[in-house]
Amino acid sequence: MSFIEGVDASIGPSIAVFVVAALISLTLTPLVRRVVLRHDIVDLPDARRVNTAPMPRAGGLAVAAAFLVSAAGFVALNARSDLVPEPLNIQATDLLALFLGGALAAALGAIDDLFDLRARWQLAGQVVLACLAVVLGIGIETVANPFGPGVIRFQGIFLVGFTVFWIVGMINSINWIDGLDGLSSGVALIAAVTLGLISLTTQVGQPLIAVLCFALAGSLAGFLRWNFHPATIFLGTSGVQFVGYTLAVLSILGSAKVAVALLVLGVPIIDTFWIIVRRLAEGGSPFTPDRTHIHHRLLDLGLSHARTVLAIYAICIVLAALSLLLSEVTQVYAFLGVFVVSGLVLFGPTRGAFQRPEELEARSYDQDG
């Protein structure tokens, strides 16, 4: 891994935007918490959730606001001051897709936080968001070819289909890993930092995208102060939709970094896939919630709430390091290896002895010892 020439000039803006976004998120989150509590927008305890008291949600609105203000503000400033070079293959409509789409993702999620929509309506909204991004110019045109030299190119309906699938899949991967305090926000923070670093390497060479990634990372870092165990507020659907959509678009902008995102977000992506496989294999709906995600498995092994989250952080950091060190094709191989191993862990046990409902009670996870 080697960084682009003149990378020093991009470090200052990246750090500055990270700090500004973190401070905005840190300040806004308690304000959002007061508002949602006033309107009784909370997650109530049940057999599936680990919170044992009503918990305010929609904290993602603070994350979205922090990102949009800091990132859009930097783009406007950079247009005048030329702090970092702008990639030639990024158009104004691409940035519009990032900012407008992100704002709409947070808004649609906030509607679900308020009215608790059915899964089919959430999915419909996600597809509309992804299609809007495609209309504005976002598209995955190439991916590394794991079976030989060169790349696999997408055109026409295949480009549209794969891009929509990627965006919707990313949103749901972040959504379904959002089961413990600080889990989805911390995993997304690691992913944003990794995408930012890879954007500063000669492999990608996109300083502006790096700054935008660090803006998202800062927004999540400020929020994590209030979201890590014991959390005082949850991301909510507004947060997971915004974060998932923004990560998906950032991984596409300029030169697609899909292989990097696949690897660094391997835990939530693979967890989502195998959970769907298991639910379908049992004749159920893929959207029926349960307690067989990877974080539930780690809790059942005896890890505390906080240690389970930290263990998944550690896995994501290792995968992030691999994504920085490996070539694009090797990243795909690494993802496939993790995919198979995770399937054995997540899917295999559900076929047999993992039928102990008493282990899934929320009170089983109260202790941090």
C-alpha positions in Angstrom: 0.0 0.0 0.0 1.4 3.4 -1.0 -0.2 6.8 -0.6 -0.6 9.4 -3.4 2.0 12.1 -4.0 1.2 15.1 -1.9 -1.0 13.1 0.6 0.1 15.5 3.3 -2.0 18.2 1.8 -5.1 16.0 2.3 -4.4 15.1 5.9 -5.2 18.5 7.4 -8.6 18.9 5.7 -9.5 15.3 6.6 -8.7 15.8 10.2 -10.5 19.2 10.3 -13.7 17.9 8.8 -13.6 14.8 11.1 -13.3 17.1 14.2 -16.0 19.5 13.0 -18.4 16.6 12.2 -17.7 14.9 15.5 -18.4 18.1 17.5 -21.7 18.8 15.6 -22.8 15.2 16.2 -21.7 15.2 19.8 -23.7 18.4 20.4 -26.8 17.6 18.4 -27.4 14.1 19.7 -28.6 15.1 23.2 -30.9 17.7 21.6 -32.4 15.0 19.3 -32.8 12.7 22.3 -34.9 15.3 24.1 -37.1 15.8 21.1 -37.8 12.1 20.5 -38.4 11.5 24.2 -40.9 14.4 24.2 -42.7 12.7 21.3 -42.4 9.2 22.8 -40.3 7.9 19.8 -38.7 4.9 21.6 -37.8 1.3 21.2 -39.8 -0.8 23.8 -38.2 -3.9 25.3 -39.3 -7.2 23.9 -38.0 -10.8 23.7 -35.8 -9.9 20.6 -34.2 -6.7 21.8 -31.5 -6.5 24.5 -32.7 -3.1 26.0 -34.6 -3.6 29.2 -36.1 -0.1 29.3 -37.6 2.2 26.6 -34.8 3.7 24.6 -35.1 6.8 22.4 -34.3 6.2 18.7 -33.9 8.4 15.6 -30.4 9.4 16.8 -29.3 9.0 13.2 -30.8 12.4 12.5 -27.9 14.0 14.4 -25.4 11.8 12.4 -27.0 12.8 9.1 -27.1 16.5 10.0 -23.4 16.5 11.1 -22.3 14.8 7.9 -24.4 16.9 5.6 -23.3 20.2 7.2 -19.6 19.4 7.4 -19.3 17.5 4.1 -21.4 19.9 2.0 -19.7 22.8 3.7 -16.2 21.4 2.8 -17.3 20.8 -0.9 -18.4 24.4 -1.2 -15.2 25.7 0.5 -13.1 23.5 -1.7 -14.7 24.8 -4.8 -13.4 28.3 -3.9 -10.1 27.4 -2.3 -9.0 24.2 -4.0 -7.8 22.6 -0.8 -7.8 19.1 -2.3 -8.0 18.1 -6.0 -11.4 17.1 -7.3 -11.5 13.8 -9.3 -12.3 14.4 -12.9 -14.7 11.5 -13.0 -17.0 12.9 -10.3 -19.8 15.2 -11.5 -22.0 17.6 -9.6 -24.9 15.2 -9.9 -22.8 12.5 -8.1 -22.4 14.8 -5.1 -26.1 15.6 -5.3 -26.9 11.9 -5.2 -24.7 11.6 -2.1 -26.2 14.6 -0.2 -29.8 14.7 -1.4 -30.1 10.9 -1.3 -28.6 10.8 2.2 -31.0 13.4 3.4 -33.9 11.5 1.9 -32.7 8.3 3.5 -32.6 9.9 6.9 -36.1 11.4 6.3 -37.7 8.2 5.2 -36.1 6.4 8.1 -37.4 9.1 10.5 -40.9 8.3 9.2 -40.4 4.7 10.2 -39.1 5.7 13.6 -42.3 7.7 14.1 -44.9 5.4 12.6 -43.1 1.9 12.7 -43.8 1.0 9.1 -44.0 -2.5 7.8 -40.8 -4.0 6.3 -42.2 -4.0 2.8 -42.7 -0.3 2.9 -39.2 0.3 4.2 -37.8 -1.9 1.4 -39.9 0.0 -1.2 -38.4 3.3 0.1 -34.9 1.9 -0.1 -35.4 0.8 -3.7 -36.6 4.3 -4.6 -33.6 5.8 -3.0 -31.3 3.5 -4.9 -33.0 4.2 -8.2 -32.7 7.9 -7.5 -29.0 7.5 -7.0 -28.7 5.6 -10.4 -30.7 8.4 -12.1 -28.3 11.0 -10.8 -25.3 9.0 -12.2 -24.2 6.6 -9.4 -23.4 3.2 -10.9 -21.0 0.3 -10.4 -19.4 0.0 -13.8 -16.6 -2.5 -13.0 -15.6 -4.9 -10.3 -12.4 -7.0 -10.0 -12.6 -10.3 -11.8 -11.8 -13.1 -9.2 -11.5 -15.7 -12.0 -8.9 -14.1 -14.2 -7.1 -10.9 -15.2 -8.9 -7.6 -15.8 -12.3 -6.6 -14.5 -16.0 -7.5 -14.9 -17.9 -4.7 -16.6 -21.6 -3.9 -16.1 -23.7 -2.0 -18.6 -27.4 -1.2 -19.1 -29.8 -3.1 -17.0 -27.0 -5.1 -15.3 -25.4 -1.9 -14.1 -28.7 -0.6 -12.8 -29.6 -3.9 -11.1 -26.2 -4.4 -9.4 -26.1 -0.8 -8.2 -29.6 -0.9 -6.8 -28.8 -4.3 -5.2 -25.6 -2.9 -3.6 -27.3 0.1 -2.1 -30.3 -1.7 -0.8 -28.1 -4.5 0.5 -25.8 -2.1 2.3 -28.7 -0.4 4.0 -30.1 -3.7 5.3 -26.7 -5.0 6.4 -26.2 -1.9 8.6 -29.8 -2.2 9.8 -29.6 -5.9 10.7 -26.3 -5.6 12.6 -27.9 -2.8 14.7 -28.7 -5.0 17.6 -26.4 -3.9 20.4 -25.3 -0.6 21.8 -22.8 1.0 19.5 -22.5 -2.0 17.2 -23.7 -0.6 13.9 -22.3 2.9 14.5 -18.9 1.6 15.4 -18.7 -0.9 12.5 -19.7 1.9 10.1 -17.1 4.2 11.7 -14.4 1.6 11.0 -15.7 1.2 7.4 -15.7 5.0 6.8 -12.1 5.4 8.0 -11.0 2.5 5.9 -12.7 3.9 2.8 -11.1 7.2 3.6 -7.6 5.7 3.9 -7.9 3.6 0.7 -9.0 6.8 -1.2 -5.6 8.3 -0.3 -3.7 5.5 -1.8 -2.3 5.2 -5.4 -4.8 2.4 -5.9 -7.7 4.9 -5.8 -6.2 8.4 -5.6 -9.4 10.4 -4.6 -8.5 13.0 -1.8 -12.0 14.6 -2.0 -13.7 11.3 -1.4 -11.3 10.7 1.5 -12.4 13.9 3.1 -16.1 13.0 2.7 -15.4 9.6 4.3 -13.7 11.2 7.3 -16.7 13.5 7.6 -19.0 10.5 7.9 -16.5 8.9 10.4 -16.5 12.1 12.5 -20.3 12.2 12.6 -20.4 8.6 13.8 -17.6 9.2 16.3 -19.5 12.0 18.0 -22.7 10.0 18.1 -20.9 6.9 19.5 -20.2 8.9 22.7 -23.9 8.6 23.4 -24.6 5.2 21.7 -21.9 3.0 23.1 -22.9 0.7 26.0 -24.8 1.7 28.1 -26.5 3.7 25.3 -28.7 6.7 25.9 -30.1 6.7 22.3 -30.2 4.4 19.3 -29.5 5.2 15.7 -33.0 4.2 14.7 -34.1 3.6 11.1 -33.2 7.1 10.2 -29.6 6.4 11.2 -29.2 2.9 9.7 -30.7 4.0 6.4 -28.6 7.2 6.2 -25.4 5.4 7.1 -26.0 2.4 4.9 -26.9 4.6 1.9 -24.0 7.0 2.4 -21.4 4.2 2.8 -22.8 2.5 -0.3 -22.5 5.7 -2.4 -19.1 6.6 -1.1 -17.8 3.1 -2.0 -19.0 3.7 -5.6 -18.0 7.4 -6.2 -15.1 7.9 -8.6 -13.5 4.5 -8.9 -15.6 1.8 -7.3 -14.2 0.5 -4.0 -16.8 -2.3 -3.8 -14.2 -5.0 -3.0 -12.9 -2.9 -0.1 -16.4 -2.2 1.3 -17.2 -5.9 0.9 -14.3 -6.9 3.0 -14.3 -4.3 5.7 -18.1 -4.7 6.1 -17.8 -8.4 5.8 -19.4 -9.0 9.3 -22.8 -7.3 8.7 -23.0 -8.3 5.0 -22.3 -12.0 5.6 -24.4 -12.0 8.7 -27.3 -10.6 6.7 -26.9 -13.1 3.9 -26.8 -16.2 6.1 -29.7 -15.0 8.2 -31.8 -14.7 5.1 -30.7 -18.2 4.0 -31.6 -19.6 7.4 -35.0 -18.0 7.5 -35.9 -19.1 4.0 -34.6 -22.6 4.7 -37.0 -22.7 7.6 -39.9 -21.6 5.5 -40.2 -18.1 7.0 -40.0 -14.6 5.7 -36.5 -13.2 5.3 -37.7 -10.0 7.1 -39.0 -11.7 10.2 -36.8 -10.5 13.1 -35.2 -13.0 15.4 -32.2 -13.4 17.7 -29.8 -15.5 15.7 -27.4 -12.8 14.4 -23.7 -13.0 15.1 -23.9 -10.7 18.1 -26.6 -12.9 19.6 -24.3 -16.0 19.1 -21.4 -14.2 20.9 -23.7 -13.2 23.8 -24.8 -16.9 24.1 -21.1 -17.9 24.3 -21.0 -15.9 27.6 -19.5 -12.6 26.4 -20.9 -9.4 28.0 -22.7 -6.8 26.0 -19.7 -4.5 25.7 -17.2 -7.3 25.0 -19.4 -8.7 22.2 -19.4 -5.3 20.5 -15.6 -4.9 21.0 -15.0 -8.4 19.6 -16.9 -7.5 16.5 -15.0 -4.2 16.3 -11.8 -6.3 16.4 -12.9 -8.5 13.6 -13.8 -5.5 11.5 -10.5 -3.9 12.2 -8.6 -7.0 11.0 -10.7 -7.1 7.9 -10.1 -3.4 7.4 -6.3 -4.0 7.6 -6.6 -6.8 5.1 -8.5 -4.5 2.7 -5.7 -2.0 2.9 -2.9 -4.5 2.4 -4.4 -6.9 -0.3 -4.9 -6.3 -4.0 -8.5 -5.9 -5.2 -8.8 -9.5 -6.5 -7.2 -10.9 -3.3 -9.8 -8.8 -1.3 -12.5 -10.7 -3.1 -10.9 -14.0 -2.2 -10.5 -13.0 1.4 -14.2 -12.0 1.5 -15.2 -15.4 0.0 -13.1 -17.2 2.7 -14.8 -15.2 5.5 -18.1 -15.8 3.8 -17.7 -19.6 3.9 -16.4 -19.8 7.5 -19.1 -17.4 8.7 -21.7 -19.6 7.0 -20.5 -22.6 9.0 -20.7 -20.7 12.2 -24.0 -18.9 11.6 -26.0 -21.3 9.5 -24.8 -24.7 10.6 -25.7 -24.6 14.3 -29.3 -23.5 13.5 -30.0 -26.8 11.9 -29.5 -28.6 15.2 -29.1 -27.9 18.9 -29.6 -24.1 18.9 -33.2 -24.3 20.0 -33.1 -22.9 23.5 -35.5 -20.0 23.8 -34.6 -19.2 27.4 -31.1 -18.1 26.1 -32.7 -15.4 24.0 -34.5 -13.6 26.8 -33.4 -10.0 27.1 -32.6 -10.4 30.8 -29.9 -12.9 29.9 -27.8 -10.0 28.5 -28.1 -7.5 31.4 -24.8 -8.3 33.1 -21.4 -7.1 31.9 -19.3 -9.5 33.8 
